[in-house]
Amino acid sequence: MDLPRFAVIDVETSGLDHTTDRVLQVAIATVDQGVIIDEWSSLIQVRWPWTKIGPSDIHGLSWWQLRNAPPAATVAAELAQRLDGTVVTAHNIGFDWPFIVELANTHQVVLPEVPRLCTLKLSRRLDPDRQLSHRLVDVCDRYGITIERAHDARYDARATAQILPLLLSDHGITTRSQLAQRYER
C-alpha cells in the first residue's frame, strides 16, 4: 500500500451555515497506510452564555463546556499545522471544509493547500443505484464499526478514519496515483 497520509476531520457546529454559524468542536484522526496514528480534538471557546451554540440535543455540547475551551484562534492555528501535508478527508467534506475555512479566515490563519477526499462520495459510488443509506452511522454498521458517540467530533472522525481504508480497498485503490486519478479534488 502506497497511500498518502490522511487527516480525517469532523466538526460539530452551532448550525448548518458556515457563514453565520460557528465551529464548536473539531477533531482529526490521522491515518497512515490504513492505520490511525494520531488523534486530536478540541472544543472551541464560547465566551458569552447567550452565544448561539445550536442543537445541544444533537452534539451534546453546553455553554459550560465551551466557556473554558481554547480560543478559536489557537485551535485554528493547531488545525492548520495538523492538516499540512495530508489529504483532508471527511464524511461529507462539503459540510466540514467550509466551516474549517471560515474558522481559519476569521482568525487570519492560513490553511495549507491540501487535496480533499469525501468518504460520503466514496460510499455512494459503491452504490450507484442508491439502495443503501450513506449516513456515517449506516456505513460504519455495514463495515462492522461502532461509533462510540455519534455527533461528537472525536468519535465521528475516528469512525470515518476506520471506514476510510475499507472504502479505498472496495474501490481498488492502493496507491497515491490511483487515488489522485479518481477521487481527489
Secondary structure in CASP SS format (residue, H / E / C, confidence):
PFRMAT SS
TARGET T0000
AUTHOR 0000-0000-0000
METHOD secondary structure of the structure
MODEL  1
M C 1.00
D E 1.00
L C 1.00
P C 1.00
R C 1.00
F E 1.00
A E 1.00
V E 1.00
I E 1.00
D E 1.00
V E 1.00
E E 1.00
T E 1.00
S C 1.00
G C 1.00
L C 1.00
D C 1.00
H C 1.00
T C 1.00
T C 1.00
D C 1.00
R C 1.00
V E 1.00
L E 1.00
Q E 1.00
V E 1.00
A E 1.00
I E 1.00
A E 1.00
T E 1.00
V E 1.00
D E 1.00
Q C 1.00
G C 1.00
V E 1.00
I E 1.00
I E 1.00
D E 1.00
E E 1.00
W E 1.00
S E 1.00
S E 1.00
L E 1.00
I C 1.00
Q C 1.00
V C 1.00
R C 1.00
W C 1.00
P C 1.00
W C 1.00
T C 1.00
K C 1.00
I C 1.00
G C 1.00
P C 1.00
S H 1.00
D H 1.00
I H 1.00
H H 1.00
G C 1.00
L C 1.00
S C 1.00
W H 1.00
W H 1.00
Q H 1.00
L H 1.00
R C 1.00
N C 1.00
A C 1.00
P C 1.00
P C 1.00
A H 1.00
A H 1.00
T H 1.00
V H 1.00
A H 1.00
A H 1.00
E H 1.00
L H 1.00
A H 1.00
Q H 1.00
R H 1.00
L H 1.00
D C 1.00
G C 1.00
T C 1.00
V E 1.00
V E 1.00
T E 1.00
A E 1.00
H C 1.00
N C 1.00
I H 1.00
G H 1.00
F H 1.00
D H 1.00
W H 1.00
P H 1.00
F H 1.00
I H 1.00
V H 1.00
E H 1.00
L H 1.00
A H 1.00
N H 1.00
T H 1.00
H C 1.00
Q C 1.00
V C 1.00
V C 1.00
L C 1.00
P C 1.00
E C 1.00
V C 1.00
P C 1.00
R E 1.00
L E 1.00
C E 1.00
T H 1.00
L H 1.00
K H 1.00
L H 1.00
S H 1.00
R H 1.00
R H 1.00
L C 1.00
D C 1.00
P C 1.00
D C 1.00
R C 1.00
Q C 1.00
L C 1.00
S C 1.00
H C 1.00
R C 1.00
L H 1.00
V H 1.00
D H 1.00
V H 1.00
C H 1.00
D H 1.00
R H 1.00
Y C 1.00
G C 1.00
I C 1.00
T C 1.00
I C 1.00
E C 1.00
R C 1.00
A C 1.00
H C 1.00
D C 1.00
A H 1.00
R H 1.00
Y H 1.00
D H 1.00
A H 1.00
R H 1.00
A H 1.00
T H 1.00
A H 1.00
Q H 1.00
I H 1.00
L H 1.00
P H 1.00
L H 1.00
L H 1.00
L H 1.00
S H 1.00
D H 1.00
H C 1.00
G C 1.00
I C 1.00
T C 1.00
T E 1.00
R H 1.00
S H 1.00
Q H 1.00
L H 1.00
A H 1.00
Q H 1.00
R H 1.00
Y C 1.00
E C 1.00
R C 1.00
END
